[in-house]
Amino acid sequence: VDPVEAAALPEVTATVWSNVFMVSHLRPGETFLVHGGSSGIGTMAIQLAKAVGARVAVTAGSPEKLARCAELGADILINYREQDFVE
């Protein structure tokens, strides 16, 4: 990891942590929806939500992006080009 990439990690982690845990109070066993699961924020959100025991649903626009989300632990994979996450 180069210094620029390394510098981004605390920013992404702090953004997810403050919104998901300090504001929304995600708890073990809850289901958590991540729009854009393959983005920088999305990939961190998947990992942190799984770490606390949440069930994670993600949206992404391609099978490849959804596969990466699954590798990170996402439980429900929704291709927003083909599926409606509300269903």
C-alpha positions, -999 to +999 in steps of 0.1 A: +000+000+000+014+033-010+013+064+013-017+079-006-038+047-003-027+043+033-038+079+041-073+071+028-080+042+052-085+063+084-109+087+065-130+059+051-131+040+085-140+072+104-168+080+079-184+046+082-179+043+119-194+077+127-225+072+105-232+035+110-223+030+147-224+064+164-254+078+146-274+048+135-263+024+162-261-008+141-263-038+163-255-075+159-283-094+141-297-064+123-298-062+085-277-034+069-281-021+033-250-008+016-256+011-017-225+010-039-210-019-020-179-021-042-170+016-035-143+026-010-169+035+016-190+005+007-162-021+011-153-007+045-190-006+055-194-043+046-164-053+067-172-033+098-209-043+097-199-080+095-174-075+123-202-066+146-224-094+135-249-077+112-264-093+081-252-072+051-271-066+019-254-047-009-262-031-043-237-029-071-240-027-109-221-058-122-216-094-113-179-087-108-185-060-083-210-082-064-185-110-063-160-086-046-187-077-021-193-114-014-156-119-008-158-092+018-187-110+036-219-095+020-248-118+026-273-105+001-262-094-034-284-071-055-275-061-090-293-028-093-293-030-131-314-062-129-331-062-095-350-038-072-336-038-037-370-031-023-382-065-034 
